[in-house]
Structures are given as structure tokens and as C-alpha cells.
Amino acid sequence: MSENTTEVIVGGAVLALAIGFGVYAAQIAGVGTGGAGYPLSASFRSADGVSLGTDVRLAGVKIGTVTGIDLDETTYRAVTTFTVRDGIEVPDDSSVVISSEGLLGGNYVEILPGGSPFSYAAGDEVLDTQGAVSLVSLLMKFVAGGDQ
């Protein structure tokens, strides 16, 4: 009987550990936190490395996620929709930039705040944007001499 009890206890511990890892992974991935925020949009020449769920950061702190990416067929620009956490007001002269976490890291959307006393409202479009910089094209320019 004690052998059966030990198996039940060990099985319960393994199950509890698996549930703990699942909850931790969901928190890291941001699952279930998409509803607390207001939407903004921005148009980029290039949105390389950005996909649904990509972090939106302000001063290095995650304040939202990318919720949609689509192509504007008239301007051929990538229209990105993202959420910003409630309570964070983004000044209406802010810039939105696609930044890289490093040489081998992924990309994220960074908000560079301006100094305006007025803020974006839900659904507004940020007009001051800078798209992703391609490392390959930079290296090709460097190798070719840089004056191209």
C-alpha cells in the first residue's frame, strides 16, 4: 500500500510542476493580457522581424503587444496595430521605431516619447515612424564602400 501512495504523491508533484511551468510560460508569452489596453497604429516602410505578439516597449519596459500587421495596398507600407497598457499616455509627438535587441536578438516595437502635453487617443495613428534596419543591407553597403 505504501508503494501505491508514493506513486500517487510523486505523480501529483509532477502534475503540479507541469501546471506551474504552463502558467509561467503563459505569463512570459503574454497570453491573456491582450485585453487591458487601448489600440494605436503605425505605418512602416519595412516591418521585418515584427509579428503578432511582438513586444511594444517604452524605456525598455513592455507596455503592450502587436495585435495586427497588414499591407496597405495603395502605399505599400506595413500597417501595424498594437496595444498600449491602460494608464500609460503616449504624447502625440512620439515616434514609433522597430528596434533590434542585438546582433542575434529579435525585433520589437519601441515608442520614443515626445514632450507634447497632448496624448494619443484609442485608435489614433502614430505618423512619425522608422522601420526595421536590415543588417544584411548595412553589411553590403559597408563591404561595397559605403557610398551607395
C-alpha positions as CSV (number, residue, x, y, z in Angstrom):
1,M,0.0,0.0,0.0
2,S,2.9,2.4,0.8
3,E,4.3,1.9,-2.7
4,N,0.9,3.0,-4.3
5,T,0.8,6.0,-2.0
6,T,4.3,7.0,-3.0
7,E,3.4,6.8,-6.7
8,V,0.3,8.9,-6.2
9,I,2.4,11.6,-4.3
10,V,5.1,11.6,-7.0
11,G,2.5,11.8,-9.8
12,G,0.8,14.7,-8.1
13,A,4.1,16.5,-7.7
14,V,4.9,16.1,-11.3
15,L,1.5,17.3,-12.4
16,A,1.7,20.3,-10.1
17,L,5.2,21.1,-11.6
18,A,3.8,20.8,-15.1
19,I,0.9,23.2,-14.3
20,G,3.4,25.6,-12.8
21,F,5.6,25.6,-16.0
22,G,2.5,26.1,-18.1
23,V,1.3,29.1,-16.1
24,Y,4.9,30.6,-16.2
25,A,5.1,30.1,-20.0
26,A,1.7,31.8,-20.4
27,Q,2.8,34.8,-18.4
28,I,6.1,35.1,-20.3
29,A,4.2,34.9,-23.7
30,G,1.6,37.4,-22.5
31,V,-1.3,35.1,-23.1
32,G,-4.5,36.5,-21.6
33,T,-3.1,40.1,-21.2
34,G,-4.2,41.4,-24.6
35,G,-7.5,42.9,-23.3
36,A,-6.0,45.5,-20.9
37,G,-5.0,48.4,-23.2
38,Y,-6.0,50.7,-26.0
39,P,-5.1,50.3,-29.7
40,L,-2.8,52.5,-31.7
41,S,-1.5,52.0,-35.2
42,A,1.6,52.9,-37.2
43,S,2.7,52.6,-40.8
44,F,6.2,51.3,-41.6
45,R,8.2,51.1,-44.8
46,S,9.6,47.8,-43.5
47,A,8.3,45.7,-40.6
48,D,10.9,42.9,-40.8
49,G,11.1,40.8,-37.7
50,V,7.7,42.0,-36.3
51,S,4.8,39.6,-36.0
52,L,1.7,39.2,-33.9
53,G,2.6,39.2,-30.2
54,T,5.8,41.2,-30.6
55,D,6.6,43.4,-27.6
56,V,5.8,47.1,-27.6
57,R,8.3,48.8,-25.2
58,L,8.7,52.3,-23.7
59,A,12.0,52.9,-22.0
60,G,12.8,49.2,-22.2
61,V,9.6,48.2,-20.3
62,K,7.0,46.1,-22.1
63,I,3.8,48.2,-22.2
64,G,1.9,46.3,-25.0
65,T,1.9,43.9,-27.9
66,V,1.5,43.9,-31.6
67,T,-2.1,42.8,-32.4
68,G,-2.1,43.1,-36.2
69,I,0.0,43.6,-39.3
70,D,-1.4,44.2,-42.7
71,L,-0.2,45.7,-46.1
72,D,-1.7,49.0,-47.3
73,E,-2.1,48.2,-51.0
74,T,-2.1,51.8,-52.0
75,T,1.1,52.9,-50.3
76,Y,2.8,49.5,-50.0
77,R,3.6,50.1,-46.3
78,A,3.1,47.7,-43.4
79,V,0.3,49.0,-41.2
80,T,0.9,47.7,-37.7
81,T,-1.8,47.8,-34.9
82,F,-0.6,47.5,-31.3
83,T,-2.0,47.9,-27.8
84,V,-0.7,50.2,-25.1
85,R,-1.4,49.3,-21.5
86,D,-4.2,51.4,-19.8
87,G,-2.9,54.2,-17.7
88,I,0.1,55.0,-20.0
89,E,-0.5,58.1,-22.0
90,V,1.7,58.4,-25.1
91,P,2.4,62.0,-26.1
92,D,1.1,62.8,-29.6
93,D,4.6,63.9,-30.9
94,S,6.1,60.5,-30.1
95,S,7.9,58.3,-32.5
96,V,7.5,54.5,-33.1
97,V,10.6,52.6,-34.2
98,I,11.3,49.0,-34.9
99,S,14.4,48.2,-32.8
100,S,16.6,45.2,-32.5
101,E,17.6,43.5,-29.3
102,G,21.1,43.0,-30.6
103,L,23.0,41.2,-33.3
104,L,21.3,37.9,-32.8
105,G,18.2,39.1,-30.9
106,G,14.7,39.7,-32.2
107,N,13.0,42.9,-33.1
108,Y,10.5,44.8,-31.0
109,V,8.4,48.0,-31.4
110,E,9.8,50.9,-29.4
111,I,7.9,54.0,-28.5
112,L,10.1,57.1,-28.2
113,P,8.1,59.6,-26.2
114,G,7.8,63.2,-27.2
115,G,7.2,66.2,-25.0
116,S,3.7,67.2,-26.0
117,P,1.1,67.8,-23.3
118,F,-1.5,66.1,-25.6
119,S,-1.7,62.3,-25.9
120,Y,-2.9,59.8,-28.5
121,A,-6.4,58.5,-28.1
122,A,-7.6,55.0,-28.7
123,G,-7.4,54.2,-32.4
124,D,-5.1,57.0,-33.4
125,E,-2.2,56.5,-35.9
126,V,1.3,57.5,-35.0
127,L,2.8,59.3,-38.0
128,D,6.4,59.5,-37.0
129,T,7.8,56.1,-37.6
130,Q,11.1,54.3,-38.6
131,G,11.1,50.8,-40.0
132,A,13.4,47.9,-39.4
133,V,17.0,48.3,-40.5
134,S,18.3,45.3,-42.4
135,L,21.7,44.1,-41.0
136,V,22.4,42.4,-44.4
137,S,21.9,45.6,-46.4
138,L,24.1,47.5,-43.9
139,L,26.9,44.9,-44.3
140,M,26.6,45.1,-48.1
141,K,26.9,48.9,-48.0
142,F,30.0,48.6,-45.8
143,V,31.6,45.9,-48.0
144,A,30.8,47.9,-51.2
145,G,32.5,51.0,-49.8
146,G,29.6,52.8,-48.1
147,D,29.0,55.5,-50.8
148,Q,25.9,53.8,-52.3
